[in-house]
Amino acid sequence: MLPWLVIAVLAAACSGAADGDGARGTGQDGGQALSGEITILHAFTAEADVQALEAVTEAFEARHPNVTVTEEGSNDFGQLARARIASGTPPDIILHPQPGLLRDFIAQGVVQPLDRPTPAREQDARVDLVAEVVDLTTVDGVPYAFPVRVSIKSLVWYDLPVFESAGYEVPSTWDDLLALTEQIAEDGRHAPWCIGIESGEATGWPATDWVEDVVLRALGPERYDAWVAGELAFASPEVLDAVEQHMVPIWTTDGYVAGGREAIARTDFGQSVAGILGGSDARCVLHRQATFIEGFIAEADPDATFGTDYGVFVLPPIDPDHGTPVLGAADLAARYTDTPASRAFMDFITTREAGEGWARGGFLSPLADVDPTAYPTDSAREAARILGEADVFRFDGSDLMPGDVGASSRPGSFWLEMTRWIAGDATLEEAFAAIDRRYAEVAGG
């Protein structure tokens, strides 16, 4: 089981003065006494994301009717956040989609630490969090943020009717996955996989997710962390060997990918999942992608139903010593002002009530005590189960690397070099060596 933690220091930090000052309390009296306005900056622009956040803020306002919450989402989130911080007028709360900018702000000393000890809270205000995500924003033992919602990437979506008619079984190991891939190819009715990495200026990012999943599974969390930090080279024998053994055969073997290797870089990442739909008429059987891909499935076929037309399983482990890891991402909440209202809001979003607000919107909550029935779909409940049963959670590696390495289309970036490799413009060794050189340049200033 994943080490879900009841982090007392974080719960105490978030509850600020919940028990010592009536104006800050979360009970009925404190709720009436608390007043003011809270501003929240975030990167949400999609309707579903905004609606889920509004469900959380409305629940908070119901507890604290004299507090008004104003939220602002922007596609230019990073630039806007930097401008607000630089001007000395920060929002009260920022929901960070990635930890990099947040860690920059922590280093600048502008984030309020969550370190106020208070008496123990009631059970519904204890925070069960993914330990590894909390560690990303913990400095000198002091936590500065926590995840309000989580997404997982280590998922394989599959054509359920084909599985059932052919008698295929969900693989429990990577060797089983390779054997299943070979069997589907030998059966000759479908390509085993649909893979697409085209994404405009971000082309190549789905390939980086595959590499991250393989490195995490083959080398384990400690070596994964070293690799992400630039302490273990891409071109090191252990990383290169892991990718060559476990990813390369799937991506490059003739007949394993719909359209062949040459189609991968040209195929839109969101459209490629449509290949698993259609039962016997499908182009492929398997597609690895994160939880969000269901939105693209609905666009491709609004009538497609989870559990009837398609299913999902966790990407299986490679080394049993490392258990079943899950790669993912999270939106991290941090407080930038020190007011009773902002402290109360941070307190509230650690509760089960807030977690279930996200869950009802179809987003995974990191709170272990969220009622599974709060999730609106069978697929969301299955993803929540997979997350809860994982042995290890690690954040998306490219999101943790320097931006010019992990999230750039510049020469030497992870995105671009993986695209060059699969397009046949570089060997894997050449691509990885180029990323190492880029990482060294960036790290050296």
Residue pairs with C-beta under 8 A, 6 or more apart in sequence:
1 388
1 389
1 391
2 130
2 326
2 387
2 388
2 389
2 390
2 391
2 392
2 393
3 131
4 128
4 129
4 130
4 131
4 368
4 388
5 128
5 129
5 130
5 131
5 134
6 126
6 127
6 128
7 127
7 129
7 131
7 134
7 143
8 120
9 114
9 115
9 117
9 143
10 114
10 127
10 129
10 134
10 143
10 146
10 350
11 121
11 125
11 126
11 127
11 350
12 116
12 117
12 118
12 120
12 121
13 113
13 114
13 115
13 116
13 143
14 114
14 125
14 127
14 146
14 343
14 346
14 347
14 350
15 26
15 116
15 118
15 121
15 125
15 347
15 350
16 24
16 116
16 118
16 340
16 343
16 344
16 346
16 347
17 24
17 116
17 118
17 340
17 343
18 24
18 25
18 26
18 30
18 118
18 121
18 125
18 343
18 344
18 347
19 25
19 118
19 119
20 118
21 30
21 340
22 29
22 30
22 33
23 30
23 33
23 34
23 340
24 30
24 34
24 340
24 343
24 344
25 31
25 33
25 34
26 63
26 125
26 344
26 347
26 348
30 344
31 63
31 64
31 65
32 65
32 66
33 66
34 64
34 66
34 67
34 340
34 341
34 344
35 66
35 67
35 341
36 66
36 67
36 68
36 339
36 340
36 341
37 67
37 68
37 69
37 70
37 341
38 67
38 68
38 69
38 70
38 92
38 93
38 341
38 342
38 345
39 69
39 70
39 71
39 72
39 91
39 92
39 93
40 53
40 57
40 69
40 70
40 71
40 72
40 91
40 92
40 93
40 94
40 95
41 71
41 72
41 73
41 74
41 77
41 80
41 81
41 84
41 91
41 93
41 94
41 95
42 53
42 71
42 72
42 73
42 77
42 94
42 95
42 97
42 331
43 73
43 74
43 75
43 77
43 95
43 97
44 50
44 53
44 73
44 95
45 73
45 74
45 75
48 361
48 362
49 73
49 361
49 363
50 71
50 73
51 361
52 149
52 357
52 358
52 360
52 361
52 362
52 363
53 71
53 95
54 71
55 357
55 358
55 360
55 361
56 148
56 349
56 354
56 357
56 358
57 69
57 71
59 348
59 353
59 354
59 357
60 67
60 69
60 344
60 345
60 348
60 349
60 354
61 67
61 68
61 69
63 348
64 341
64 344
67 341
67 344
67 345
69 345
72 91
74 80
77 97
78 101
81 94
81 101
81 105
82 101
84 90
84 91
85 105
85 108
85 110
85 336
90 110
90 336
90 337
91 336
91 337
92 335
92 336
92 337
92 339
92 341
92 342
92 345
93 333
93 334
93 335
93 336
93 342
93 345
93 346
94 102
94 333
94 334
94 336
95 148
95 331
95 332
95 333
96 102
96 145
96 331
96 332
96 333
96 334
97 329
97 331
98 329
98 399
99 136
99 137
99 145
99 332
99 395
99 399
99 400
100 399
100 400
100 403
102 111
102 137
102 144
102 145
102 332
102 334
103 136
103 137
105 111
105 334
105 336
106 137
106 139
106 144
110 336
111 144
111 145
111 334
111 335
111 336
112 144
112 334
112 335
112 336
112 337
112 338
112 342
113 142
113 143
113 144
114 142
114 143
114 144
114 145
114 146
114 335
114 346
115 142
115 143
123 369
124 351
124 352
124 353
124 369
125 347
125 350
125 351
126 350
126 369
127 146
127 350
127 367
128 366
128 367
128 368
128 369
129 146
129 147
129 366
129 367
130 147
130 150
130 330
130 366
130 393
131 393
132 221
132 392
132 393
132 394
132 395
133 146
133 147
133 150
133 330
133 332
133 366
133 393
133 395
134 143
134 146
134 147
136 332
136 395
136 400
137 143
137 144
137 145
137 146
137 332
137 334
138 144
144 334
145 332
145 333
145 334
146 332
146 333
146 350
146 366
147 330
147 331
147 332
147 333
147 366
148 330
148 331
148 332
148 333
148 349
148 354
148 358
148 365
148 366
149 330
149 331
149 358
149 363
149 364
149 365
149 366
150 328
150 329
150 330
150 364
150 365
150 366
150 387
151 290
151 291
151 292
151 328
151 329
151 330
151 363
151 364
152 290
152 291
152 326
152 327
152 328
152 364
152 383
152 386
152 387
152 390
153 209
153 213
153 289
153 290
153 291
153 326
153 327
153 328
153 329
153 396
154 213
154 314
154 315
154 325
154 326
154 327
154 328
155 288
155 289
155 290
155 291
155 312
155 313
155 314
155 315
155 383
155 386
156 177
156 286
156 287
156 288
156 312
156 313
156 314
156 315
157 273
157 276
157 286
157 287
157 288
157 289
157 293
157 297
157 310
157 311
157 312
158 276
158 285
158 286
158 287
158 310
158 311
158 312
158 313
159 190
159 276
159 277
159 278
159 279
159 282
159 284
159 285
159 286
159 309
159 310
160 307
160 308
160 309
160 310
160 311
161 279
161 280
161 309
162 168
162 189
162 190
162 279
162 280
162 282
162 285
163 170
163 285
163 311
165 280
166 184
166 187
166 189
168 180
168 183
168 184
168 285
169 176
169 180
170 313
171 177
171 179
171 180
171 313
171 316
172 316
173 316
173 317
173 318
173 320
174 217
174 246
174 316
174 317
174 318
176 316
177 315
177 316
178 246
178 249
178 250
180 192
180 286
181 192
181 193
181 249
181 250
181 256
181 286
182 192
184 190
184 191
184 192
184 285
184 286
185 191
185 192
185 253
185 255
185 256
189 280
190 258
190 282
190 283
190 284
190 285
191 255
191 256
191 257
191 258
191 259
191 275
191 283
191 284
191 285
192 250
192 255
192 256
192 257
192 284
192 285
192 286
193 250
193 256
193 257
193 258
193 284
193 285
193 286
193 287
193 288
194 257
194 258
194 267
194 272
194 273
194 274
194 275
194 276
194 283
194 284
194 286
194 287
195 206
195 251
195 257
195 258
195 264
195 267
195 272
195 287
195 288
196 206
196 263
196 264
196 266
196 267
196 268
196 269
196 270
196 271
196 272
197 203
197 204
197 205
197 206
197 207
197 264
197 265
197 267
197 269
197 418
197 419
197 422
198 265
198 266
198 267
198 268
198 269
199 205
199 206
199 268
199 269
201 409
202 407
202 409
202 415
203 265
203 409
203 415
203 419
204 265
204 409
204 413
204 414
204 415
204 416
204 417
204 418
204 419
205 269
205 398
205 407
205 415
206 269
206 289
207 415
207 418
207 419
207 421
207 422
208 397
208 398
208 406
208 414
208 415
208 418
209 288
209 290
209 327
209 396
209 398
210 247
210 251
210 288
211 243
211 247
211 414
211 418
212 224
212 327
212 394
212 396
212 397
212 398
213 288
213 315
213 325
213 327
214 242
214 243
214 246
214 247
214 318
215 223
215 224
215 227
215 239
215 242
215 243
215 397
216 224
216 322
216 325
216 327
216 392
216 394
216 397
217 246
217 315
217 317
217 318
217 319
217 322
217 325
218 242
218 245
218 246
218 318
218 319
219 227
219 238
219 239
219 242
219 319
219 322
220 319
220 321
220 322
221 322
221 325
221 392
221 394
223 232
223 238
224 394
224 397
225 394
226 232
227 234
227 239
227 397
228 397
228 400
228 401
229 400
230 401
230 405
230 439
230 440
230 443
232 238
232 239
233 239
233 432
233 436
234 240
234 432
234 433
234 435
234 436
234 439
235 429
235 432
235 433
235 436
239 432
240 428
240 429
240 432
242 318
243 428
244 428
246 318
248 428
249 256
250 256
250 257
251 257
251 261
251 264
251 422
252 261
252 422
254 260
257 263
257 264
257 284
258 275
258 283
258 284
259 267
261 422
261 424
262 423
262 424
264 422
265 419
265 422
265 423
269 289
270 293
270 296
270 299
271 296
271 300
272 287
273 287
273 289
273 293
273 296
273 297
273 300
274 296
274 297
274 300
274 301
275 282
275 283
275 284
275 287
276 282
276 283
276 284
276 285
276 286
276 287
276 310
277 297
277 300
277 301
277 304
277 309
277 310
278 301
279 309
287 293
288 315
290 328
290 329
291 364
291 380
291 383
294 306
294 379
297 304
297 310
298 304
301 309
304 310
306 312
306 377
306 378
306 379
307 378
307 379
312 379
312 382
312 383
312 386
314 324
314 326
314 386
314 390
316 324
317 323
317 324
317 325
322 391
322 392
323 390
323 391
323 392
324 389
324 390
324 391
324 392
325 390
325 391
325 392
325 393
325 394
326 386
326 387
326 390
326 392
326 393
326 394
327 394
327 395
327 396
327 397
328 387
328 393
328 394
328 395
328 396
329 395
329 396
329 399
330 366
330 395
333 346
333 349
335 342
335 343
335 346
336 342
348 354
350 367
351 367
352 367
352 369
352 370
352 371
355 365
355 366
355 367
355 369
355 370
356 365
356 370
356 371
356 374
358 364
358 365
359 365
359 370
359 371
359 374
359 375
359 380
359 384
360 374
360 375
360 376
361 376
362 375
362 376
362 377
362 380
363 380
364 380
364 383
364 384
364 387
365 384
368 388
370 384
372 381
372 384
372 385
375 381
375 384
387 393
397 406
398 405
398 406
398 407
398 414
398 415
399 406
399 407
400 406
401 407
401 414
401 439
402 439
402 442
402 443
404 410
404 413
404 438
404 442
405 412
405 413
405 414
405 435
405 438
405 439
405 442
406 413
406 414
406 415
407 413
407 414
407 415
408 415
408 416
409 415
409 416
410 416
410 438
411 434
411 438
412 434
412 435
412 437
412 438
412 441
413 435
413 438
414 435
417 426
417 431
417 432
417 434
417 435
418 431
420 426
420 431
421 427
421 428
421 430
421 431
426 434
